[in-house]
Amino acid sequence: MTSTSTDSTTTAPPLRRRLGLVQATALNMIDMVGIGPFVTLPLVMGFMGPYFLLAWLVGAGLAAVDGLIWSELGAAYPEAGGSYKFLKLAYGEKKWGRLMSFLYVWQTLIQSPLVLASGAIGFAQYFSYLVPLPQWWQPKLVAGSVVLLLIVLLYRRIEDIGRLGVALWVGVLGLMAWLIFGGVTHPNHEVAILPADGLSSLLSWQDGHLTGLLVSAAMGQAAVKTIYSYLGYYNVCHLGGEIVNPQRVIPRSIFLSILGIAALYLLLNWSVGTVIPWQEVQAWQTGAGDKSQFIISVFMERLYGPVAANAATGLVLLVAFASLFAVLLGYSRIPYAAAADGEFLPVFAKTHPTKHFPHVSLLLLGGVGFVFSLLFKLGEVISAILAMRILVQFVGQAVGLMLLRRRRGTASLPFKMPLYPLPVVVAIVVWLAVFGGIAPAEVAWGGLHFKLYFQLAALGMMTLGAGVFLLWSRRLKRWPFERV
């Protein structure tokens, strides 16, 4: 078989292990928080009414189950690239693993800039509370400027990034503490978690079908929003090659992140819900001048006045920026890892000659994210992100873990999930349900109006990626075109 190794891939300076548990957990948590909970909170209230907290519990449950998969794989194979490495090992490095890992990198070139764009667009949305942006192009200008600033800040050594990440983490925790304190000290009504008639309304079996709140259409749409807000608990796996003592740090940072963020989200939603009733939020969403897009700002204004509202909005912007910082940092390592393996374009394997980070990958993903931030709306980006990720990354990775256990056994695993294979089966079923539940977007283009089904778009990207992989493999005379 023809080798594709190049001088750039074999002589690239190795990544340095400099990130400890505090830094890894901080980068995970600021990735998870971002703008997500502040823009999805009112949407979940609109879908779920008095039981909006239940949707956040469902999102946390899926994150915890899926976190077991990431922890086992991340501890066993702590290298740069995360899912790229996991998929390649699980499905076979010479055959199907090459296709699965290629598809993951292929989709990463699209979905990671989408993640970057979603945060930048949400940043611009909250920024317009402080500085009104009446023209359609002004919010886009703000979003694009945020992406460019991120590229500048990340163009440096990893140890400097670790210190900066911890500083941003302190800002995240400070904002959440302020918001939670405000709600706890100024409650005005009860917030429900479970239906009044108990657990029987959550899930039941009638006429051969599952019914109840947990499988309702409202829960499906709300869960999509909360799951989006929890994404990022696995960011540490993308930085596996830069983590100190990864066998211990990676699993611990994943679960510390999930538990910490779940507690913060539940407290935040409860606090806001005790000051701004869900009925009022739903009324906003059905009338003119929807204030729900600035719900945190309105929340603080009611408690402390406009000056505090402006300050809180500024902190929301800080949190959003901190999350994007972690997102671009983590995803920039994926094309690097693939190229260093000789499985992607060699230019992505290059690291900066003095600062030792994958600068080509950083610049490309940041540049595409800049373009996406100018083109798309926030709701469209969120749906596209989930649709693009689920089949290859989450479902493919869960199946891959079972293949690895079957082929390699468990004796050498530094972390083993409890109750195997139940968490894997649950994760696969729930991820497929989420994929099927992503609602289409109403798109107007010229004089045409049609629905955009993100599931079809994701399948189309997978098909296109498979075609590119086959053409590339044929040119290099690699599997499935290798000469015997």
C-alpha positions as CSV (number, residue, x, y, z in Angstrom):
1,M,0.0,0.0,0.0
2,T,1.3,3.4,-0.9
3,S,2.3,5.6,2.0
4,T,1.3,9.2,2.3
5,S,3.7,10.2,5.0
6,T,5.5,13.4,4.3
7,D,8.3,15.3,5.9
8,S,5.8,17.6,7.5
9,T,4.0,14.8,9.2
10,T,7.0,12.9,10.5
11,T,9.0,15.9,11.7
12,A,6.2,18.0,13.3
13,P,7.1,18.9,16.9
14,P,5.0,16.9,19.4
15,L,2.3,18.5,21.4
16,R,3.2,19.1,25.0
17,R,1.3,17.8,28.1
18,R,0.8,20.9,30.1
19,L,-3.0,20.9,31.1
20,G,-4.0,19.6,34.5
21,L,-7.3,18.7,36.0
22,V,-8.3,22.3,36.9
23,Q,-7.4,23.6,33.4
24,A,-9.1,20.7,31.7
25,T,-12.3,21.1,33.7
26,A,-12.3,24.8,33.1
27,L,-12.0,24.4,29.4
28,N,-14.8,21.8,29.4
29,M,-17.1,24.0,31.4
30,I,-16.6,27.2,29.5
31,D,-17.2,25.2,26.3
32,M,-20.5,23.9,27.8
33,V,-21.9,27.1,29.1
34,G,-21.3,29.6,26.3
35,I,-24.3,31.4,25.0
36,G,-26.4,28.2,24.9
37,P,-28.3,28.3,28.2
38,F,-29.1,32.1,27.8
39,V,-30.7,31.7,24.4
40,T,-32.3,28.3,24.9
41,L,-33.7,28.9,28.4
42,P,-36.8,30.8,27.1
43,L,-37.3,28.4,24.2
44,V,-37.4,25.5,26.7
45,M,-39.9,27.4,28.8
46,G,-42.1,27.9,25.8
47,F,-42.1,24.2,24.9
48,M,-42.5,22.8,28.4
49,G,-44.4,25.3,30.4
50,P,-44.3,24.7,34.1
51,Y,-42.1,21.6,33.7
52,F,-39.2,23.2,31.9
53,L,-36.7,22.1,34.5
54,L,-37.5,18.5,33.5
55,A,-36.0,19.1,30.1
56,W,-32.7,20.2,31.6
57,L,-32.6,17.0,33.7
58,V,-33.1,15.0,30.6
59,G,-30.2,16.8,28.9
60,A,-28.0,16.2,31.9
61,G,-28.9,12.5,31.9
62,L,-27.9,12.0,28.3
63,A,-24.7,13.9,28.9
64,A,-23.8,11.7,31.9
65,V,-24.6,8.5,29.9
66,D,-22.6,9.6,26.9
67,G,-19.9,10.9,29.2
68,L,-19.2,7.3,30.2
69,I,-18.4,6.5,26.6
70,W,-16.1,9.5,26.2
71,S,-14.4,8.8,29.6
72,E,-13.5,5.2,28.7
73,L,-12.2,6.0,25.2
74,G,-10.4,9.2,26.3
75,A,-8.6,7.5,29.2
76,A,-7.6,4.5,27.0
77,Y,-6.5,6.6,24.0
78,P,-5.4,10.0,25.2
79,E,-4.2,11.6,21.9
80,A,-5.0,14.8,20.0
81,G,-8.1,14.4,17.9
82,G,-10.7,12.8,20.2
83,S,-13.3,11.1,18.1
84,Y,-11.1,11.0,15.1
85,K,-8.7,8.6,16.9
86,F,-11.5,6.7,18.6
87,L,-13.4,5.9,15.3
88,K,-10.2,4.9,13.5
89,L,-9.2,2.4,16.2
90,A,-12.7,1.1,16.8
91,Y,-13.5,0.3,13.1
92,G,-10.0,-0.8,12.1
93,E,-7.1,1.5,11.1
94,K,-6.6,-0.1,7.7
95,K,-10.2,-0.4,6.5
96,W,-13.5,0.9,7.8
97,G,-11.8,2.9,10.5
98,R,-10.2,5.0,7.8
99,L,-13.6,5.8,6.3
100,M,-15.3,6.6,9.7
101,S,-12.5,8.8,10.8
102,F,-12.4,10.5,7.4
103,L,-16.1,11.2,7.7
104,Y,-15.7,12.6,11.1
105,V,-12.9,15.0,10.0
106,W,-14.9,15.9,6.9
107,Q,-17.9,16.8,9.0
108,T,-15.7,18.6,11.5
109,L,-14.7,21.0,8.8
110,I,-18.3,22.0,8.6
111,Q,-19.9,21.4,12.0
112,S,-17.1,22.9,14.2
113,P,-17.4,26.3,12.3
114,L,-21.2,26.0,12.8
115,V,-20.6,25.7,16.5
116,L,-18.3,28.8,16.3
117,A,-20.9,30.6,14.3
118,S,-23.8,29.8,16.8
119,G,-21.9,31.3,19.7
120,A,-20.9,34.4,17.6
121,I,-24.5,34.9,16.5
122,G,-25.8,34.6,20.0
123,F,-23.1,37.0,21.2
124,A,-24.3,39.5,18.6
125,Q,-27.9,39.0,19.8
126,Y,-27.1,39.9,23.4
127,F,-24.8,42.7,22.3
128,S,-27.7,44.3,20.6
129,Y,-29.4,44.7,24.1
130,L,-26.5,47.0,25.0
131,V,-26.1,48.7,21.6
132,P,-29.1,48.6,19.4
133,L,-28.3,47.2,16.0
134,P,-31.2,48.0,13.7
135,Q,-29.6,47.2,10.4
136,W,-29.5,43.5,9.4
137,W,-25.8,43.7,8.6
138,Q,-24.7,45.2,11.9
139,P,-25.3,42.0,14.0
140,K,-23.4,40.0,11.4
141,L,-20.5,42.5,11.6
142,V,-20.4,42.0,15.4
143,A,-20.5,38.2,15.0
144,G,-17.7,38.2,12.4
145,S,-15.5,40.4,14.5
146,V,-15.9,38.0,17.5
147,V,-14.5,35.1,15.4
148,L,-11.6,37.1,14.2
149,L,-10.7,38.2,17.7
150,L,-10.8,34.5,18.8
151,I,-8.3,33.6,16.2
152,V,-5.9,36.3,17.4
153,L,-6.2,35.2,21.0
154,L,-5.6,31.5,20.3
155,Y,-2.5,32.1,18.2
156,R,-0.2,31.4,21.1
157,R,1.4,28.6,23.3
158,I,-0.8,26.0,25.0
159,E,0.3,26.9,28.5
160,D,-0.7,30.5,28.0
161,I,-4.1,29.3,26.8
162,G,-4.5,27.1,29.9
163,R,-4.0,30.1,32.2
164,L,-6.3,32.3,30.1
165,G,-8.9,29.5,30.1
166,V,-8.9,29.4,34.0
167,A,-9.4,33.2,34.1
168,L,-12.4,33.0,31.8
169,W,-13.7,30.1,33.9
170,V,-13.7,32.4,36.9
171,G,-15.8,34.9,34.9
172,V,-18.3,32.1,34.0
173,L,-18.7,31.0,37.6
174,G,-19.0,34.6,38.8
175,L,-21.9,35.4,36.4
176,M,-23.8,32.2,37.2
177,A,-23.4,32.8,40.9
178,W,-24.8,36.3,40.6
179,L,-27.8,35.2,38.5
180,I,-28.6,32.3,40.9
181,F,-28.2,34.5,43.9
182,G,-30.7,37.0,42.4
183,G,-33.3,34.4,41.9
184,V,-32.9,32.7,45.2
185,T,-33.3,35.9,47.1
186,H,-36.2,37.2,45.1
187,P,-38.6,34.3,44.5
188,N,-42.3,35.0,43.7
189,H,-43.8,31.7,42.8
190,E,-43.3,27.9,42.7
191,V,-41.5,26.3,39.8
192,A,-42.6,22.7,39.0
193,I,-40.2,19.9,38.0
194,L,-42.6,17.0,37.7
195,P,-46.2,16.8,36.8
196,A,-48.7,17.3,39.6
197,D,-50.1,13.8,39.2
198,G,-46.7,12.2,39.7
199,L,-44.4,9.9,37.7
200,S,-47.3,8.2,35.9
201,S,-47.6,11.2,33.6
202,L,-44.0,11.0,32.6
203,L,-44.1,7.6,30.8
204,S,-46.9,5.1,30.3
205,W,-48.0,2.4,27.9
206,Q,-51.4,2.8,26.1
207,D,-52.7,0.9,23.2
208,G,-49.3,-0.5,22.3
209,H,-47.5,2.9,22.3
210,L,-45.4,4.8,24.8
211,T,-47.1,8.0,25.9
212,G,-46.5,10.7,28.5
213,L,-44.5,13.9,28.9
214,L,-41.1,12.3,28.3
215,V,-42.0,11.2,24.8
216,S,-44.1,14.2,23.8
217,A,-43.3,16.4,20.9
218,A,-42.8,19.3,23.4
219,M,-40.1,17.3,25.3
220,G,-38.5,16.3,22.0
221,Q,-38.0,19.9,20.9
222,A,-37.0,21.1,24.4
223,A,-34.5,18.3,24.7
224,V,-32.8,19.3,21.4
225,K,-32.3,22.7,22.9
226,T,-31.0,21.5,26.3
227,I,-28.7,18.9,24.7
228,Y,-27.2,21.6,22.6
229,S,-26.4,23.6,25.8
230,Y,-24.7,20.6,27.4
231,L,-22.4,19.8,24.5
232,G,-18.8,20.3,25.3
233,Y,-18.3,17.9,28.2
234,Y,-15.9,15.9,25.9
235,N,-13.8,18.9,24.8
236,V,-10.9,17.5,26.9
237,C,-10.7,14.5,24.7
238,H,-9.8,16.6,21.7
239,L,-6.8,17.9,23.7
240,G,-5.8,14.4,24.9
241,G,-2.2,14.8,23.7
242,E,-1.8,17.9,25.9
243,I,-3.3,16.6,29.2
244,V,-1.1,15.6,32.1
245,N,-1.9,12.1,33.6
246,P,-4.8,11.7,31.1
247,Q,-5.9,8.3,32.4
248,R,-7.2,10.0,35.5
249,V,-7.7,13.6,34.4
250,I,-9.9,13.0,31.4
251,P,-12.6,11.0,33.1
252,R,-12.6,13.2,36.2
253,S,-12.8,16.4,34.2
254,I,-15.7,15.1,32.1
255,F,-17.8,14.2,35.1
256,L,-16.9,17.2,37.1
257,S,-17.9,19.3,34.1
258,I,-21.3,17.5,33.7
259,L,-22.2,17.6,37.4
260,G,-21.1,21.2,37.8
261,I,-22.9,22.5,34.7
262,A,-26.0,20.5,35.4
263,A,-26.3,22.0,38.9
264,L,-25.6,25.5,37.5
265,Y,-28.2,25.1,34.7
266,L,-30.9,23.8,37.1
267,L,-30.3,26.6,39.6
268,L,-30.2,29.2,36.9
269,N,-33.4,28.1,35.3
270,W,-35.1,27.9,38.7
271,S,-33.9,31.4,39.6
272,V,-35.1,32.9,36.4
273,G,-38.4,31.0,36.6
274,T,-39.1,32.4,40.1
275,V,-38.8,36.0,38.8
276,I,-40.2,35.7,35.2
277,P,-43.1,33.2,35.1
278,W,-43.2,30.8,32.2
279,Q,-46.6,32.1,31.3
280,E,-45.1,35.5,30.6
281,V,-42.3,34.0,28.5
282,Q,-44.9,32.2,26.4
283,A,-46.8,35.4,26.0
284,W,-43.7,37.2,24.8
285,Q,-43.0,34.6,22.2
286,T,-46.5,34.8,20.7
287,G,-46.7,38.6,20.6
288,A,-44.7,41.5,19.1
289,G,-41.4,42.7,20.5
290,D,-40.2,39.3,22.0
291,K,-38.2,40.1,25.1
292,S,-37.3,36.4,25.7
293,Q,-34.2,36.7,23.5
294,F,-32.8,39.0,26.3
295,I,-34.4,37.1,29.2
296,I,-31.3,37.3,31.4
297,S,-31.1,41.1,30.9
298,V,-34.8,41.5,31.7
299,F,-34.4,39.2,34.7
300,M,-31.6,41.4,36.1
301,E,-33.4,44.6,35.3
302,R,-36.4,43.5,37.3
303,L,-34.2,42.6,40.3
304,Y,-31.7,45.4,40.4
305,G,-32.4,47.9,37.6
306,P,-31.0,48.8,34.2
307,V,-27.4,49.4,35.4
308,A,-27.2,45.9,36.8
309,A,-28.9,44.5,33.7
310,N,-26.3,46.1,31.5
311,A,-23.5,44.7,33.7
312,A,-25.1,41.2,33.6
313,T,-25.4,41.4,29.8
314,G,-21.7,42.3,29.6
315,L,-20.9,39.2,31.6
316,V,-23.1,37.0,29.4
317,L,-21.0,38.3,26.5
318,L,-17.9,37.3,28.4
319,V,-19.2,33.8,29.0
320,A,-20.2,33.4,25.3
321,F,-16.7,34.5,24.3
322,A,-15.0,32.2,26.7
323,S,-17.0,29.2,25.4
324,L,-16.0,30.0,21.8
325,F,-12.4,30.2,22.9
326,A,-12.6,26.6,24.2
327,V,-14.5,25.4,21.1
328,L,-12.0,26.7,18.6
329,L,-9.1,25.5,20.7
330,G,-10.4,21.9,20.9
331,Y,-11.7,21.5,17.3
332,S,-8.5,23.0,15.8
333,R,-6.7,19.8,17.0
334,I,-8.9,17.4,15.0
335,P,-7.7,18.1,11.4
336,Y,-4.1,18.3,12.9
337,A,-4.4,14.8,14.3
338,A,-5.8,13.4,11.1
339,A,-3.1,15.0,9.0
340,A,-0.3,13.9,11.3
341,D,-1.6,10.3,10.8
342,G,-1.3,10.7,7.0
343,E,-5.1,10.5,6.7
344,F,-5.8,14.1,5.7
345,L,-4.1,16.9,3.8
346,P,-0.5,17.2,5.1
347,V,-0.6,20.9,5.5
348,F,-2.9,20.5,8.5
349,A,-0.1,18.6,10.3
350,K,2.1,21.6,10.5
351,T,2.6,23.2,13.9
352,H,3.9,26.7,14.6
353,P,7.7,26.6,14.6
354,T,8.1,28.4,18.0
355,K,4.7,28.2,19.7
356,H,4.0,24.5,18.9
357,F,0.3,24.6,18.1
358,P,-1.6,23.6,14.8
359,H,-1.8,27.0,13.3
360,V,-3.1,26.0,9.9
361,S,-6.0,24.1,11.3
362,L,-6.8,27.0,13.6
363,L,-6.8,29.5,10.8
364,L,-9.0,27.4,8.5
365,L,-11.7,26.5,11.0
366,G,-11.8,30.1,12.3
367,G,-12.1,31.4,8.7
368,V,-15.0,29.1,7.8
369,G,-16.7,30.0,11.1
370,F,-16.3,33.7,10.2
371,V,-18.1,33.0,6.9
372,F,-20.9,31.0,8.6
373,S,-21.5,33.7,11.2
374,L,-22.3,36.1,8.4
375,L,-24.6,33.8,6.5
376,F,-26.9,31.9,8.9
377,K,-29.5,32.4,11.7
378,L,-29.1,31.0,15.2
379,G,-31.9,28.5,15.1
380,E,-30.8,27.1,11.8
381,V,-27.2,26.7,13.1
382,I,-28.3,24.9,16.3
383,S,-30.4,22.3,14.3
384,A,-27.6,21.8,11.8
385,I,-25.0,21.2,14.5
386,L,-26.9,18.4,16.1
387,A,-27.9,16.8,12.8
388,M,-24.3,16.8,11.6
389,R,-22.8,15.3,14.8
390,I,-25.1,12.5,15.9
391,L,-24.7,9.7,13.4
392,V,-21.0,9.6,12.9
393,Q,-19.7,11.0,16.1
394,F,-22.1,10.0,18.9
395,V,-23.8,6.9,17.5
396,G,-20.7,5.8,15.6
397,Q,-18.5,6.2,18.6
398,A,-20.9,4.3,20.9
399,V,-20.9,1.3,18.5
400,G,-17.2,1.6,18.1
401,L,-16.6,1.3,21.8
402,M,-18.4,-2.1,21.8
403,L,-16.3,-3.2,18.9
404,L,-13.1,-2.2,20.7
405,R,-14.1,-4.1,23.9
406,R,-14.9,-7.2,21.8
407,R,-11.6,-7.1,20.0
408,R,-9.2,-5.9,22.7
409,G,-10.9,-6.8,25.9
410,T,-11.0,-4.7,29.0
411,A,-7.9,-5.8,31.0
412,S,-5.9,-2.7,30.0
413,L,-8.6,-0.1,30.3
414,P,-7.7,2.6,32.9
415,F,-11.4,3.5,33.2
416,K,-14.3,1.1,32.8
417,M,-17.9,2.3,32.6
418,P,-20.3,0.7,35.1
419,L,-23.2,-1.5,34.0
420,Y,-21.8,-2.1,30.5
421,P,-23.4,-2.4,27.9
422,L,-26.5,-0.6,29.3
423,P,-25.1,3.0,29.1
424,V,-24.0,2.4,25.5
425,V,-27.4,1.0,24.4
426,V,-29.2,3.8,26.1
427,A,-27.0,6.4,24.5
428,I,-27.5,5.0,21.0
429,V,-31.3,4.8,21.4
430,V,-31.6,8.4,22.8
431,W,-29.2,9.9,20.2
432,L,-31.2,8.3,17.4
433,A,-34.4,9.7,18.9
434,V,-32.9,13.1,19.1
435,F,-31.8,12.9,15.5
436,G,-35.3,12.0,14.3
437,G,-36.9,14.7,16.5
438,I,-35.0,17.6,15.0
439,A,-37.7,19.8,13.4
440,P,-37.3,21.2,9.9
441,A,-36.7,24.9,9.2
442,E,-39.0,27.0,7.1
443,V,-36.8,28.5,4.4
444,A,-37.7,31.3,2.0
445,W,-35.5,31.8,-1.0
446,G,-36.6,34.1,-3.7
447,G,-40.3,33.4,-4.3
448,L,-39.9,29.8,-3.1
449,H,-40.9,28.5,0.4
450,F,-39.8,25.1,1.5
451,K,-38.8,23.0,4.5
452,L,-35.2,22.3,5.2
453,Y,-34.8,18.9,6.8
454,F,-31.5,18.8,8.6
455,Q,-31.4,15.0,8.8
456,L,-31.3,14.9,5.0
457,A,-28.6,17.5,4.9
458,A,-26.5,15.5,7.3
459,L,-27.0,12.3,5.3
460,G,-26.1,14.2,2.1
461,M,-22.9,15.5,3.7
462,M,-22.0,11.9,4.8
463,T,-22.6,10.7,1.2
464,L,-20.5,13.4,-0.3
465,G,-17.8,12.7,2.2
466,A,-17.8,9.0,1.4
467,G,-17.5,9.9,-2.3
468,V,-14.5,12.1,-1.7
469,F,-12.9,9.4,0.5
470,L,-13.3,6.8,-2.3
471,L,-11.8,9.2,-4.9
472,W,-8.9,10.1,-2.7
473,S,-8.3,6.4,-1.7
474,R,-8.4,5.4,-5.4
475,R,-5.8,8.0,-6.2
476,L,-3.5,6.8,-3.4
477,K,-4.2,3.1,-4.1
478,R,-5.4,2.6,-0.6
479,W,-8.3,0.5,0.8
480,P,-10.6,-0.4,-0.8
481,F,-8.4,0.1,-3.9
482,E,-5.1,-1.2,-2.6
483,R,-3.1,-3.7,-4.7
484,V,-2.7,-7.1,-3.2
